[in-house]
Amino acid sequence: MEKAAKSKVYTIGIGNSKSHLTLEAREILAEIDVVAGHFGFIEMAREFINPGAKIIDDREARNRSDSFVFYQQKRVAAVVTEAIKGQSVAVLSGGDSGIWGMAAVFLEAQKEHKNSFDLIVIPGVPSMVSIAARLGAPLQNGFTLISVGDEDTPFDIIEQRLKGAAIGGGVIVLYKLILENLAYPEFYPADMYPGLYPPDVKTKYRLQRTYEILAEHVPLDRPMAIVTDVHDQTSNYSSSIALLGSDSGNESITITKFGNFLEKAPEFRFFTTIIIGDANTQVYNNRMVNPQSNYKWKYDTEMLTGIGAIPYLKDQNTFFDKKI
């Protein structure tokens, strides 16, 4: 078990709920010198954080920055400074820090500073995994994960990823369905991010193109789940943020058809994820499931035939006789 130590930066994925924090993460936070991250993540993990730890709240960096680039630079620099001074620092990311989180940024910083601090990546539960569990087992046979509103990836590249996913025919998971500059235009200046303006128009355009590209290969009656605020994410924030999650702050799950994608688009929030099933996806009991991938057999009542003869089940013969 990794323990907090001096001159180390830990990037910690905290999942979507404090119940997702692993034992390893909790033990590190209990001994850490400094904790940095979005204020919502800090609030979520606060009960596990060393009471004497210094807190670096991202809002301070935001207030001192006039663009997202400077904001990112300042929040990373603040952590690196503490680490170089000999402090152990935990950087919190929602979900897993290696999936659109902070792990890669600090690996780059470690290289830039010639390994003047150690970096340990602590895994977390990604949103897609939490959401899949809520739905049943929609990711059983693999999937493609795409961030539709990734501000730092040119949209023509995202379009190519969508085309590949559609042609591939597998389950598709869509993250970040709306652009962040809808809520934080000051951090995405138009001169640096011309492709994001006007944000409401560009968000609608991206969603329209996403639908058009996928619809070339994905049948309109394909099962689709829309999940917002998994594990009541928004309830972890002491102050509301426009478009963050559901209006109630409670988890919302809708299972519908892919053909309803654009009709449902006005309901999408930052904390909305969509899972579009493939040709094998089934829906029953308000659950989505992809059968296991071994096509040579499947679970059915015929599997019970003769099972009572298995030595460790010999005392259950009567039970299995009734089931057959």
N, C-alpha and C positions, 0 to 999 in steps of 0.2 A: 504494500500500500504506500503510495507516494505521500510524503509528509511535507508540509510547508517548510521551506528553508530560505536562507538569505540569498540575495542576488538571483532570484528566480521569478519568472513571470509564468503564471498559470492561466491559460485561456480555458474557461470552464463553461460548458454548455449546461444550461439550467432547465432545459425542456420548456414546457408551457405551463408548468404548475410547480409549486414548491415540493409537491410529493414526488416529482421526477428527479429531484436532486439526488445523485448517487451518494452512497456512503463515502466514497473516496472524495467527492466534492465537498461534502459536509465537514469531513475531518480537516481538509485543507483550509476551508473558510474559518474554522474554529481557531486556527493558529496563525492566520495570515496577518501581515502588517498593514497592507493597503488593499482596498477593494475599489475597482473602477468599473463603470458601465452606465448604461441607461438607468435613469432613476426608477423606472418600473421594474427592471430586473433586480436592482438593489433592494427595493421594497419586498419583492417576492422572496428573496433569500435572507432577509435581514435577521431572522431569528437564529440562523446558523452562523452568522458572522461574528468574529471576535469583537466583543464590545469595545475594545480599545483600538480597533483598526481605524486608520484614516480612510475617509470616504472621498473618492473623486467622482463627483456627480457630473454626468455628461452635460447637464444644463449649463454649467459654468463655461465649458468649452463652446457651447452653442452661443451663449451670450457674448462671447469675445471673438466671434467669427462672423465674417460677412459672406462666406460661401461654404458649401459642403466640404470642399477640398481643404480649406483652412481648418474647419472644424475637425475633420479626420486627423489632420496633422497635429493639431494641438492635443487632442485626446490621447493619441499614441505617444507624443512627446512627453506628456505628463507621466504616463506609466513608465516609459523608459528611464526618465529622470529618477524616479523613485527606485527602480531596480538597480541602476548604476550606483546609487547611493548606498546600496547594500540591503534594501528592503525586499521582502517577499510580497509580490503583488498578484492579486487575482483579478482577471478581466472577465466580466460576465457577458455571455451571449445567450440569446434565446435559442431554444432548440439545441443544436450541436454547433460548437464554435468553428467547425471545419466545413459547414454548409452555409454559405452566405453569412458567416460569422467573422470573428476577429483573429482566428488562428493564422491565416495566411499573412495578414498585415504584420503581425508580430514576428513571424518567421523572417519576413523581409527586413524588419527593424533589427533583428538579431544579426543578420548578415551584414547590414549597413554598419552596425556598431562592433563588428569583428568579434562576435561571441562574448561580449562583455557581460552578458547575463545568460542564464540558462532558460530555455522555454520548454514547458511541459503542457501538452494538450490533453485536457480531461474531457472525455466524451460525454455527450448529453443525448437526450431523447429528441430526435428531430420532429418537427411538426407533422410531417407526412406520416411518421410512424404512430404518433398519438392519434391522428385523424383516422388512419387505417384501422386502428384498434377500435375506435368508436363505431366504425362502419361494419366491422367484421373481419374480413380477410381479402380486401380488394387488390392487394399487391402481391399475392401468393406466388405468381409466376414471373415476377419482374415488372419493371416500369421505366418510364422516361420522366425525368423531373426538369421542368422549364420555368424560369422566372420571366413572366411576360413583361413586367414593368421594371426590369433591371435598368436603372438610369445610366450605368457606366458601360453597358454593352450595346453597341449599335443595333438598332432594331432590325436591320437587314440580316444580321447574324442570328437574332432570335427567330426571325422568319424561317431561316434555313433549318434551325433546330425543330421548329414546329412541323415543317415539311417532312423531315426525316422521321419524326415520331409518328406522324399520320401514316406515312408509307409503311413503316415498320409494323403497324397493326397491333401494338401492345397497349397496355394500360398507360394513360398519360396523366401526370400530376402537374397542375399549374399553380405556381406560387405568384405572389405579388401582382395582383391583377390590376391595381391602379397605381399611377405614378405618385411618388412621394411629394413632388413639388405642388401637388394639389393642396397639401396642408402646409408645406414648408417652402414656398417659392423663394424665400430669401437665401436658402442654401443651394439653390440651383439657378444661378444668374443666367439670364437669357443669352448673354454673350459667350458664356462657357458651355451652355447646354441648349443650343438653338433648336435641337430636335425634340425638346420637351415642351415647347411653347406653341400656342397656349395650352396649359396642362389638361384642361377639361376636354378640349378637342383632341389632343394627342392620346389621352387615355381611351376615349371612345374609338379613335382610329385603330389603336392597338388591339382592342377587344374585337372590333369588326374584322380586322385582318386575321386575328387568331381563329375566329369562327370560320372565315372563308377558307383559310388554308387547311384546317382540320376537316372541314366538311367535304373537301375533295375526296377524302378516303374514309372518313368516319361516318357510318350511317347515322341518320338523325334520331333513330330510336334507340341508340346505344345508351345504356345506363350512365347517369352522371350524378355525382354527389357534390353538393355545395356546403362547405362547412365553415362557419364563422365563429370565432371566439372559442375554439376548442378548450375545454377545461376552464371556461369562463375567464379567459386571459385578461380581458379588459378590467375585470373586477380587481386585478392586482395593482391598478394604477389609482393613486389618490386623487388625481385630477384628470378630467376627460380630455381627449385629443380628438379633434374632428376627423371623421372617417376611419378611426382606428379599428373599432369592432362594432358589434351589434349595439343598437340604441339602448338595449336593456343591460348590456354587459354580460349577458348570459349566452351560453353555447347554443348555436342554431345549426341544425342539420336538415338539409332538404335533399331527397333523392328524387330525381326527375329524369328527363331525357336530354341528350346532347342538343337536340333541336331547339330546346328552350334557353340555350346559352345567352343569346342577346336579350331576350325578354327578361331574364333574371339579372342582367348586368347592373342595373341601378342599385341592386342590393349588395354588390361586392364592396368589401372594405379591405384595409391593409391586412387584417387578420382573417382573410378569406382564402381558403384553398379549395381547388376543384380537382376531383378525381373522375376521369372519364374511363369507363370500362372498355374491355376488348370484346372480341366475339365470344369468349367463353364466360364472361362475367354474368353472374346470376343475381337476382334480387328476390329475397323472400324474408318475411318477418322484419321488414324494414332494415335489412342488412344487405351489404354487397359482398360477394365472395367469388373468387376465382378458384375453381377446383384445383387440387394439387396436380403437379405437372406429370406424374407418371401415368401415361395414357393406357398402360397395360392392365390397370385395375382401378376400381373406384370402390368407395364404401357403399355397400348395400346389404340387404338382409341375407343374401346368399353367403356373405362372408361369415355369418354365424354358424353355417353348417359344419358340424364336426368340431367346433371350437371347444366344446365341453370335454373333448378327449385330451386336450393339452394338460400335462401334469399339474401345473400350478392352478388350473381352473377346474380340476376334477370335482371339487366340492360344489361347483356352480352348475352342474349338469341340469338340474331342475330349472334353474333360471333360464339357461339357454334353450332348453326344450320348449319353454313357454314362448320364447321369442321367435323361434323358427316357424 
